[in-house]
Amino acid sequence: MDWVVVVDVGNTSTSLGLAHGEKLKRFQRLDGSLVKKSEIVAVLKELSKGHSIVGSVLCSVVPAANMAWVTQLRKAFKSYPLVVNHRLELGIDITYPKPASIGADRLANASGAAYKYGTPVIVADFGTALTFDVISKTKGYVGGAIAPGLPLMTDYLADKTALLPHIQLKGSCPAMGRSTEGAMKLGAKVGYRGIVREIVNHLTKTMGEGEVTLCATGGYAKWALAELDMDFHFDPKLTLYGLSRIYDLNRSNR
């Protein structure tokens, strides 16, 4: 079976894997955006070991990392990677006023979610930033919202105060903060539910399309959404799934 290497370079982490249509395997999430040649070469070698690779597709929100990834993907697999942008066939229309400003990861999320879950759909991506992408049934990608991500909120408190510490956004959350760490974790998690609920309700009302499917992805999604009374599809591999979808849609133009 022939496989495509799918790579999503973010500010907090890099996700990658092998894709064949709707199949994904060897999913990895690595810390950082991986800009060093040696790191990229090593991870691509390990990822593709024992598999027939016919191409690669890249989305990145870290411009400083783009050239390194494009160069090493080309060298490793003897062809230029497909780099995601709004000019490609995405399987959805874009009616957003300035499509060039849409992040490549958001395009991948929108393409993947529309194909997998149907439209209308709202995708919430819980990364360094919390992004919401709205895909209308009649107008395609129409816009969304951007809010600070969980790590930005908690790291800002630690960086801008003398006594508040950096905390780990994982594990159980107390019902009442009885320590500084517990109080910060409670404020982050419960407060975030309010952010998510208010933004989703506002976007759904603005769309005016009735029932809307909700999908969540990103490294902090599972922790942030636990116990939230909203029906989200949790899909940690959505971005890579979207990249595979975009590669297939543009295969004839490669």
C-alpha positions as CSV (number, residue, x, y, z in Angstrom):
1,M,0.0,0.0,0.0
2,D,1.2,3.5,-0.9
3,W,1.3,6.1,1.9
4,V,1.4,9.9,2.1
5,V,3.4,11.7,4.9
6,V,1.2,14.3,6.5
7,V,2.8,17.0,8.7
8,D,1.2,19.7,10.8
9,V,3.7,22.2,12.2
10,G,2.3,24.3,15.1
11,N,3.7,26.7,17.6
12,T,3.4,24.3,20.5
13,S,3.8,21.0,18.8
14,T,4.3,19.2,15.5
15,S,2.0,16.4,14.5
16,L,2.6,13.9,11.8
17,G,1.7,10.5,10.5
18,L,1.1,8.3,7.4
19,A,-2.1,8.5,5.5
20,H,-3.9,6.5,2.8
21,G,-7.2,8.0,2.1
22,E,-9.1,8.0,5.3
23,K,-6.6,5.7,7.0
24,L,-4.1,7.2,9.4
25,K,-1.2,5.4,11.2
26,R,2.0,6.1,13.1
27,F,0.4,9.2,14.6
28,Q,3.0,11.3,16.5
29,R,2.8,14.6,18.4
30,L,6.1,16.1,19.2
31,D,7.0,19.2,21.3
32,G,7.9,22.3,19.4
33,S,7.9,23.2,15.7
34,L,11.1,21.2,14.8
35,V,13.2,23.5,12.7
36,K,16.5,21.7,13.0
37,K,17.6,19.6,10.0
38,S,18.8,16.7,12.1
39,E,15.5,16.4,14.0
40,I,13.4,16.5,10.8
41,V,15.6,14.0,9.1
42,A,15.4,11.6,12.1
43,V,11.7,11.8,12.5
44,L,10.9,11.3,8.8
45,K,13.2,8.3,8.6
46,E,11.6,6.7,11.6
47,L,8.1,7.5,10.4
48,S,8.5,6.1,6.9
49,K,10.5,3.1,7.7
50,G,9.2,0.0,5.9
51,H,6.6,1.8,3.9
52,S,6.2,2.9,0.3
53,I,5.8,6.7,0.4
54,V,4.3,8.4,-2.7
55,G,4.2,12.0,-1.5
56,S,3.8,14.4,1.4
57,V,1.7,17.3,2.4
58,L,2.6,20.1,4.9
59,C,0.7,22.7,6.8
60,S,2.5,25.1,9.0
61,V,1.8,28.2,11.1
62,V,5.5,28.7,11.8
63,P,7.1,30.5,8.8
64,A,10.6,30.0,10.2
65,A,10.2,26.2,10.0
66,N,8.7,26.0,6.4
67,M,11.9,26.0,4.4
68,A,13.5,23.3,6.5
69,W,10.5,21.0,6.3
70,V,10.0,21.5,2.5
71,T,13.7,20.8,1.9
72,Q,13.8,17.7,4.0
73,L,10.5,16.3,2.7
74,R,11.7,16.8,-0.9
75,K,15.0,15.1,-0.2
76,A,13.5,12.2,1.7
77,F,10.7,11.3,-0.8
78,K,12.1,12.7,-4.1
79,S,9.2,15.1,-4.7
80,Y,8.1,18.5,-3.5
81,P,5.5,18.4,-0.7
82,L,2.1,19.8,-1.3
83,V,2.0,22.9,0.9
84,V,-1.5,23.8,2.0
85,N,-3.0,27.2,1.1
86,H,-6.3,28.6,0.1
87,R,-5.7,28.3,-3.6
88,L,-5.8,24.5,-3.5
89,E,-9.0,22.4,-4.0
90,L,-10.3,21.9,-0.4
91,G,-13.7,20.3,-1.0
92,I,-15.4,23.4,0.3
93,D,-16.0,27.0,-0.9
94,I,-14.3,29.9,0.8
95,T,-16.4,33.1,1.2
96,Y,-14.1,34.6,3.8
97,P,-13.0,38.1,2.7
98,K,-9.3,37.5,2.9
99,P,-8.7,33.8,2.4
100,A,-4.9,34.2,2.2
101,S,-4.9,35.1,5.9
102,I,-6.5,31.8,7.0
103,G,-4.0,29.5,8.7
104,A,-3.1,26.4,6.8
105,D,-4.1,24.2,9.8
106,R,-7.5,25.9,9.9
107,L,-8.0,25.1,6.2
108,A,-7.1,21.5,6.9
109,N,-9.5,21.3,9.8
110,A,-12.3,22.8,7.8
111,S,-11.7,20.4,4.9
112,G,-11.5,17.4,7.1
113,A,-14.5,18.2,9.2
114,A,-16.8,19.1,6.3
115,Y,-16.0,15.8,4.6
116,K,-16.1,13.6,7.8
117,Y,-19.0,15.2,9.7
118,G,-20.9,17.1,7.0
119,T,-22.0,20.8,7.1
120,P,-22.8,23.0,8.8
121,V,-20.0,22.4,11.3
122,I,-17.9,24.3,13.7
123,V,-14.3,23.2,14.5
124,A,-12.7,24.2,17.7
125,D,-8.9,23.7,17.8
126,F,-7.4,23.8,21.3
127,G,-3.7,24.7,20.7
128,T,-1.5,27.6,21.6
129,A,-4.5,29.7,20.4
130,L,-8.1,28.5,20.6
131,T,-9.6,28.8,17.1
132,F,-13.1,28.3,15.9
133,D,-13.8,27.7,12.2
134,V,-17.3,27.9,10.8
135,I,-18.2,26.0,7.7
136,S,-21.7,26.8,6.4
137,K,-23.8,24.4,4.4
138,T,-24.5,27.0,1.7
139,K,-21.5,29.3,1.9
140,G,-18.5,27.1,2.8
141,Y,-15.8,28.6,5.0
142,V,-17.3,31.8,6.3
143,G,-15.0,32.8,9.2
144,G,-14.7,32.0,12.9
145,A,-13.2,33.3,16.1
146,I,-9.8,33.3,17.9
147,A,-9.2,33.3,21.6
148,P,-6.1,32.8,23.8
149,G,-5.2,29.2,24.2
150,L,-5.1,27.5,27.6
151,P,-1.3,27.6,27.8
152,L,-1.2,31.3,26.9
153,M,-3.7,32.1,29.8
154,T,-1.8,30.2,32.5
155,D,1.7,31.1,31.3
156,Y,0.8,34.8,31.1
157,L,-0.3,34.6,34.8
158,A,3.0,33.0,35.8
159,D,5.1,35.4,33.7
160,K,3.4,38.6,34.8
161,T,3.1,37.9,38.5
162,A,5.7,37.4,41.2
163,L,4.1,34.4,43.1
164,L,1.9,32.5,40.6
165,P,3.6,29.4,39.2
166,H,3.6,27.6,35.9
167,I,1.1,24.8,36.0
168,Q,0.6,21.6,34.1
169,L,-2.8,21.5,32.2
170,K,-3.6,17.8,32.8
171,G,-5.0,15.5,35.4
172,S,-8.0,16.0,37.6
173,C,-9.3,19.4,38.5
174,P,-10.4,20.2,42.1
175,A,-14.0,21.3,42.9
176,M,-12.5,24.1,45.0
177,G,-9.0,25.6,44.8
178,R,-7.3,24.8,48.1
179,S,-3.8,25.6,46.8
180,T,-2.5,28.1,44.3
181,E,-2.0,25.5,41.7
182,G,-5.4,24.0,42.3
183,A,-7.0,27.5,42.1
184,M,-5.3,28.3,38.8
185,K,-6.2,24.9,37.3
186,L,-9.8,25.4,38.4
187,G,-9.9,28.9,36.9
188,A,-8.4,27.7,33.6
189,K,-10.7,24.7,33.2
190,V,-14.0,26.0,34.3
191,G,-13.4,29.5,32.9
192,Y,-12.6,27.9,29.6
193,R,-15.9,26.1,29.5
194,G,-17.5,29.5,29.6
195,I,-15.4,30.8,26.7
196,V,-16.2,27.8,24.6
197,R,-19.9,27.8,25.4
198,E,-20.3,31.6,24.7
199,I,-18.4,31.6,21.4
200,V,-20.1,28.5,20.1
201,N,-23.6,29.8,21.0
202,H,-22.8,33.1,19.4
203,L,-21.4,31.6,16.2
204,T,-24.3,29.1,15.9
205,K,-26.9,31.9,16.4
206,T,-25.0,34.1,13.8
207,M,-25.0,31.3,11.2
208,G,-28.8,30.8,11.5
209,E,-28.6,27.3,10.0
210,G,-30.3,25.4,12.8
211,E,-28.5,22.4,14.3
212,V,-24.7,22.6,13.8
213,T,-22.2,19.8,14.3
214,L,-19.4,20.5,16.8
215,C,-15.9,19.1,16.4
216,A,-12.9,19.6,18.7
217,T,-9.2,18.9,18.1
218,G,-5.8,20.0,19.4
219,G,-3.6,19.0,22.3
220,Y,-5.7,20.5,25.0
221,A,-9.2,19.6,23.7
222,K,-9.8,16.5,25.8
223,W,-8.8,18.1,29.1
224,A,-10.6,21.4,28.4
225,L,-13.9,19.7,27.2
226,A,-14.2,17.2,30.0
227,E,-17.6,17.6,31.7
228,L,-18.7,20.4,29.3
229,D,-22.4,20.0,28.6
230,M,-22.0,20.3,24.8
231,D,-22.0,17.6,22.2
232,F,-18.5,17.8,20.7
233,H,-16.9,15.1,18.5
234,F,-13.4,14.8,19.9
235,D,-11.1,14.2,17.0
236,P,-7.4,14.5,17.9
237,K,-6.2,13.6,14.3
238,L,-8.6,15.9,12.5
239,T,-5.9,18.2,11.0
240,L,-3.9,15.2,9.6
241,Y,-7.1,13.7,8.3
242,G,-7.8,17.0,6.6
243,L,-4.3,17.1,5.1
244,S,-4.8,13.7,3.6
245,R,-8.1,14.8,2.2
246,I,-6.5,17.9,0.6
247,Y,-3.7,15.7,-0.9
248,D,-6.3,13.4,-2.5
249,L,-8.3,16.3,-3.9
250,N,-5.2,17.8,-5.5
251,R,-3.6,14.5,-6.6
252,S,-4.4,15.0,-10.3
253,N,-2.6,18.4,-10.2
254,R,0.6,17.1,-8.6
